[in-house]
Amino acid sequence: MYSRFKLNLAEDFSAYYKQGLRLYNQNRAIVEGSLDSFLTSEHIDGSRLQEHWFPQIKTDIFLSHSHRDESIAIGLAGWLNEQFDLNLFIDSCVWGYADDLLKLIDDDYCVNPGSNTYSYQKRNGSTSHVHMMLNTALSKMIDNSECLFFLNTPNSITSEEAITKTKSPWLYSEIAISEIMRYKTPQAHRGGSLSKIGKLLLENENYRSSLNIEYDINLQNMKEINKVTLTAWAHHYFATVTKKHPLDCLYEICK
């Protein structure tokens, strides 16, 4: 990772939603196809599964957002691809499928004999496995992305007396991961070989709507951008006589 941005965005990009949805569905299909292939035998190779969670997905920007802002995220992905030919990876592309994967595993391994109920102990184990594999895979995706955008809306965070909090364990995890992720230059992301990172073991709580768990998250070191910044970025990029990489143009106007 090279840089992190806090995107303050109230407007949507509905005009680009269809294009963003096409890209979103392409990535989701890759994720689903990869994970389904690991559920065909009695033995699940957890190491190989997490290594292949995001196969063949090349991304420039990792977007962390609330599930309530998914339509904004998809529209933004369409706009970035249309304007700059950049690929934005939307984290909700895998959140929901992680639940689907967990249901498949639970139906095969965690049902109490002779009933339609699940074993509490077995479900605790399966949830821990799936969430840890997802967290590790997301860590690798963040590490391999040149930038992280955090979609900063009231759906993502609550602010009380200048303390920023989130109720989403995934947002908490992604921002915490981005803080400790190794620094790599843009050149390393665009052409250099990438070494494998070690497993990042961060504690995740199983989120349920009936629980009210909050996490402190640190957004202070993120560069703030908004719709005006995005418009200026596009103008700067298209005004450049010798075309630069679009992310270099963003870095220049955000100095």
N, C-alpha and C positions, 0 to 999 in steps of 0.2 A: 504494500500500500504506500502511496505517495502523499495523498492529501485527503482531508475530511471536510465536509461542508454541511452546515445546518441550513436547510432549505425552508424558509418561511414562505409558505405558499397557500393563499386562500383561494386563488382562482384554479379552475380545472383546465384541462387540455382536451375537452370533449371532442373537438374537431379532429383530434388524432387518436381517439379511443380505438377505432377499428384497427388501425395499423398497430397500435400498442398491444391490442388483444391478440392479434395474429402472432406477434413475437412472444407474448406471454404463453400462449398455448403451445407454441413450438418448444419452448424450454420445458414446460410442464410435461409434454409428451415424452421428451427425452428422459426426464426424471422418472416418470411412471414406468416407462419401458425398461429402464435399468433396474429399478427396484423389484418389479414383478419377476424378473428373471432369477432373483435370489430366493424366491419362495416356492420353487418347484420341487424341493427335496426336503427330507425330514431334518437335515442339518443346515442351519443358516450360518454362513460365514460372515460374521459381523465385521471383520477387518476389511474384507473385499467389498462388502456392501457399502461401507462408509467411503472407501476409496473411489467407488464408482457412482456415488450419489449424484454428482454433477458431471457425467461424462460428456465430452465433446461440446461443452458450453464455454464459449469464449466471451468474456464480459469485460467492459471497460469500467463500468460504474456499478457498485452494489448499492441498492436502495433499501434502507431500513424504514419501515412505516407501520402504522396501525392498520389492522385489517379493515377498519371502518373507512380508511382512505384508499382502498384498493383501486377504485375507479380513477382517482387522481393519479395514482402511481402508474396505472396502465396507460392513461393519456400522456403522461410525461415520457414514458418509454417510447411511445409513438412519435412524439415531438423530437426527442433527441435523435432517434433513428432517421427521421425525415430531414432534420436540419444538418446533422453532422455525421450521419452513418455510424453512430455510436450504439453499442449494445448495453442496455441497462438490465441488470438482473434484479428482479423483484422478489424479495424474500418470501412473500406469501405464496409464491409458486410452489413452495415445499412445505410450509406450515400445515396446510390442510391435508396434503398427501401424507404427511407424517401420521396424522390421525387415522387416515385410511389404512396405512400400513400397519399401524398398531391394532386396528380392528381385525385385520386379516390374521395377524399373529395370535391375537387373543382368541379368535374363533377356533383356531387350530390347536392351541396349546394351553389355554387357560380356563376352559369351560369345566365346571364341576360335573363329574360323571352323573348321568341320569337326570340332569336338570338343565334349565336355560340360564343359569347364573354363572358368574365368573368367580374363580378363586381370588380372594383379596391378595394373598401373598404372591401368587403367580402374576397377577396383573401389576403389582408393584414392581416386580422384576422386569416384566416386558416393557413397561413404561420407562423404566430407568435405561434399559438398553436402547430403545428407539430414540429417546431424547438425547442420550449421550452421543449416539451415532449422528444424529442431526446436528448437534452442536459442533461436533468435530468437523463435519462436512461443511457447515457454514463458516467455520473458522478458516478452512482452506480456501473457500470461495472469496472471503473477505481479503485474505492474504494475496490472492492472485488478481484481485481487482486493483486498478490504479487509483480509483477514488471511491470513497463512501459518501453517499448523500443520505442525510437523515431528514425525513419529511416531518418538519416541526409544526404540528397542529395540536389543538386541544384534545384531539383523539389520542395523541401519542403520549403527551405529558401533562402533568398538573404542576402549577407553580404556587408555592406558598412561602412568602417571605424570602424570595430569591432562591429557595431550595427547589431544584428540579427533580420531579419524581415521575415514575411510570408504573403502571399496574401490569404491564406486559413483561413476562419473564424473557421473551425472545428479544424484545427491544433492549432490555437491560443487558442481556448477554452479548448482543451484537455490538453495542456501544462500548462495553467493557473490553471485548475482544479487540476492537479497533484501536483502543488506547494503548494496548501492549503489543500490537502487531509490529513486526519488523518493518523498518523503513526501506523502501526500494525506489530508485530513481525511475522517472518515466521511461527512460531508455531500457532499463531492465525489464519493465513490464511489456514493452512493445517488441523487444527482439531478443533479450537475454534469456538464458535458461533459468528456470526456477527450481530451486531445491525444495525438497519436502520439509514441511514444518512438523514439529512434534505435536503430539496430541495436547490440546488445551482443555484442561479439566476444570470447568466452571460449574458451580452449583446451579441447578435449575429446579424451580418449584413447578409442580404440575398445576397449571392454571385452570381454575373453574370459575364460572361467572358468579357463583355464590360466595367465593372467597374474596377478600379485599386485602391483597398483599401489595405493598408498594416497595419500589427499589429506588435508591438515589442514583441518578446518572449524571455524569459530568459532561456538559456540552460546552464548557468555557473555551476550550482550545480549538473549537470548530470555527471555520470561517463562515460568516453569515452571508447568505445570498437570498434573493427573492426574484419575483417576476421581472422587475426592472433589470436586475443583474443578468437574467437569462436572455432578455431582449438585447442588452448591450453586448453580451457574449456573441450572439448570432450576428449582430451588425459588425463587430470587430473581425469575426472570422471571414465573413463574405467580403469585407473591405480590404483584406490582406491580399496584396498583389501576388506574392509567392505564398501559396497556401501552406499554412502551418498545420500541425496536428491540432484538431479542435480543442483538446484539453489544454494544450499550451496556451491557446488564446484565453481560456478561462483563467488559468493561473496568472496571466499577465494583467487582466483587469481586476483581479482579486488580491493584488500585492498590498 
